[in-house]
Every structure is written in structure tokens, then in C-alpha cells.
Amino acid sequence: MKRLLSIVLAVFSFPIWANLEKAPPSINMTENRGKAVFVDFKKANSQIVYDVSKGIAWADTTIIFENQESGYAIFDLVPEATTAMVDDSTVSIGTYSISGVTKVRYLNVVLAPGLHTLKVRNPISENITFSSSQVKSAFWTDDLNDQGFLEQYLPSNLEFDQYKINFTLKIIGTSVAHEIFTNGDDKLVANNEWTVEFPEYFNTSSIFFHLTPVGNFRKLAFSYRSIDGREIPVMMYSNQDLNAYKTKTQNTLAELERDYGPFPHQKVVIYGAGAGGMEYCGATISSLWALSHELTHSYFARGVMPASGNAGWIDEAVASWRDDGYRQSNLSDLSVSRMAGHSLYMRETDQDAYSKGARFMGYMDKLFTDKGGLKKFLRDLFEKRLFKPLQTQDFHHDLELYFNHTLETEFNKYIYGAGGIKEKFNRQLGPVHNPYHPRLTKAQLKALL
């Protein structure tokens, strides 16, 4: 326990997170244009304004980033930027599509290696509603669809990168009081004005943010006493039975701390939406039924963090294995899959994680029962890899090292796929539903505001 606590304290004070070694390879642009290169965000400050009288919202974001090679700097932003400047010069933003996999934005100017400043203004129109005197807005995210993270709302980097993010929020055109729920350090500076600072280990999948008129939800605040002695603040809000959410939260956190160690985040925020299911760092939007699954993700997903879509299967497999009572599996229970065998640019989680991935975890547990089993390894992985972007190759390596056992055959067949990592991803046609992370329509997501 002392070891993990020292890791947590060190992480919270660590000033620099440079993870370009986890980034995909640079992209050779067509038409002899040169390279598009992945970059390291150092910090991003967003000034977000909601104008209720006009029914519009926008963000002005300043990003300090570093590139280690010359090229067109890659980032992402789903909405079209209104304006963009790099190093005080106006620049256009291009879009590069990786066929069948994803697309990214890039700055349409070749930049020399070094630090640069990007300033972008963009509208915010996703998961937002206005009335005559109110606004509701949330940065809901989704790891089962491409471009489903913070890039839906603000310019961001991909999952491999961690950086300091700050918000300045302001609502104009109304005197009706609003409030925010967030997993950042939020401060009300004036009526309908806030600042929010997020930890430096956050990435594009980490942020929980929900803006709503005051009184729209019932709230319940209390503290949870961690096994390391911390009093962790918990904020729950819902229009459902908050006592039921409180009881399940306390029981689940106690279970997870017994199994894996002290809760890794500085606070807990739970929106008891009665629908949906998505994890954030120390926060979740969840039904009561899925709540334990989502809280597990504060350890695996938003504690030990996937660096790409090819690593997204790990945390879903762990959480689903836990949901199934940590049931052991036989070799005959396993099925061929390439959960980590997609394109290196893959950004969404393979659906096989919930079933084939969970059974793979159960088989690992049975295989190493005489050496303490998989849960013992996962606790070690959590301590070792806390807040560090993880690739499947890292997970594979750590398993072999921990148990002193070669697992190349098992990973090649059941995780990478017989053909190994591919550059193309054949996305499944039609909707795929998972009970913990159901696909909600745009209308259903707005109804949760």
C-alpha cells in the first residue's frame, strides 16, 4: 500500500508527460507533400462561452505543443474550426483520412522541430441544447466509435498523449444560475463563470464535464475513506434513488481497493442517468446496474490507460471478467480474435473485448493459478503502469515477465489474430450493442442533459 501511495503522490506532482513513443508512425502524405507528424501537447487552455440569447457556443483554445520532426502537425477536432493560428500566423487546417480506419486534422504548414503555439476557435454544437434562458451541455464521450472523445468538442490530441488542460467557462445572455459537474478542480468565480483545472495525467478520454441549470438534479455529496487514509470527496447527482447509488458506490470502491489498492483519483463524480454507461477518470455516467463495471474502469481504462484503440480491449476484458465473478476459462472456451490486430491508427475498442477478451482473462487466471492468478498480476500492473499509456505489447510483455512464461502463441491466436497487426480495419456493419456501453442515439444523449 505504501508503494502505491508514493506512486500516486508522485504522479499528481509530476510536471511533464511526454508519450510520443506511444504515438502511431508519422503519415506520408499523398501528392509528394511530405509527412504529417504526431506531436506532444504540453498544455491546452480553452475559453468556452455559451451565449444563451443567441443559442450558440464556442471555444477559443490555446495549445502549446512540441514536434520532434519536421512536418504537418497532427491533432484532432471534429467540428470545423472558425479560425486557426500557429506561432501568430494564420493557418488552414487539413483533414487526412486513413481509409477504413479514421481521420485526423493537421496544420497545413510544415513546422520545424520544437515548441509551437496553436490557437483555434471552433463552435460547440454536440450534446448541447438552449432554451430562452438556459443552456444544457455535456462532453459525453464514447470509446466504441471513432473520434468519440474530447475532439468532438475541443481540439485535442490522440489517446497516447497526456497534457495539462484548463477550462475557463462563461454563460452570457441569461441571469438564470447554472452549475457544473466535473472531475476537474472547479471554482465558481462569478455567477455563471467558472475555472476548471484538470490533472496533468489526463488525456482526450479523461474529462467529465456536464453543465446544467441549478436544481435540474438532486445531489448527494459525501466522502469515502480510502484504505490509504484519504477522505475522497464523492458527488452524486440524479433524478433516481441516490441512496441506492451511494450504497453500490461504497461497496464497489471497497471491493476494488481490496483487490487492487487505493482509489487512484482525487474525487468521484457519478451521474446516475439510469441509462448509458461510460467511464471517465474518477467519474461516470451510468445506470445503477452498470455502476460497478464503470467504477472498475477508474482502475483499468482511466487508471491504467489504453494508448490506442488496439489497447482498448484490455480494460473492457478486465471489467467484464470482474462482472462475471472472475470466472476461470478453459482453453476450449477461447475464440480466435484480433482485438489488438487492427491498424496502428485504430481509435475505437474492439467489441470482442467484452466476451472473447473476458474469457482470455479467465484463461490467464486458470493458467497461472499456482502462481497467484491474474488478479495478483493486475494489482502489480496497476501499481506499475498507473497513469501511463499502455499498448497491448506492454501488457503482453508484463504478463510474460511476471509469470516467467512465454505467451506468444496465445496472444497471436486470440489477441493479435493469426495474421498479426493489420493496417486496415474492417468495421462491423450495423449497430453492435453491449449491456454496459449501449449505443445511444443523438436524441437519447441529449435527453440525458
Buried (B, 14 or more C-beta within 10 A) or exposed (E): EEEBBEBBEEBBEEEEBBBBEBBBEBBEBEEEBBBBBBBBBBEBBBBBBBBBEEBBBBBBBBBBBBBBEEBBBBBBBBBEBEEBBBEEEEBEBBEBEBEEBBBBBBBBBBBEEEEBEBBBBBBBBBBBEBEEEBBBBBBBBBBBBBBBBBBBBBBBBBBBBBBBBBBBBBBEBBEBEBBBBBBBEBEEEEEBBBBBBBBBBBBBBBBBBBBBBEEBBEEBEBEBEBBBEBEBBBBBBBEBEBEEBBEBBBEBBBBBBEBBBBBBBBBBBBBBBBBBBBBBBBBBBBBBEBBBBBBBBBBBBBBBBBBBBBBBBBBBBBBBBBBBEBBBBEEEBBEEBBBBBBBBBBBBBBBBBBBBBBBBBBBBBBBBEEEBBBBBBBBBBBBBBBBBBBBBBBBBEBBBEBBEEEBEEBBBBBBBBEEEBBEEBEEEEEEEEBEBBBEBEEEEBBEBB
